[in-house]
Amino acid sequence: MLRWMIVVVLALVVFQALGPWLRRLGIGRLPGDLNFRLGGRDWSLPIASTLLLSFLAMLIGELV
């Protein structure tokens, strides 16, 4: 269980770091991605983008 939590946290950190670059490609602005402002800061919950990237990673994993 702890291993999965670490993987999820690392994936979120990587996604946040690559966020501006991925937004230029349209990832992070899909229907189902939540963007809101709370406490003077912009927050993003990229649910649909995460599912899309997970599906692409699964397809690449199946091909390799």
Secondary structure as GFF3:
##gff-version 3
##sequence-region A 1 64
A	DSSP	alpha_helix	2	17	.	.	.	ID=ss1
A	DSSP	alpha_helix	19	24	.	.	.	ID=ss2
A	DSSP	beta_strand	33	38	.	.	.	ID=ss3
A	DSSP	beta_strand	41	46	.	.	.	ID=ss4
A	DSSP	alpha_helix	47	63	.	.	.	ID=ss5
###
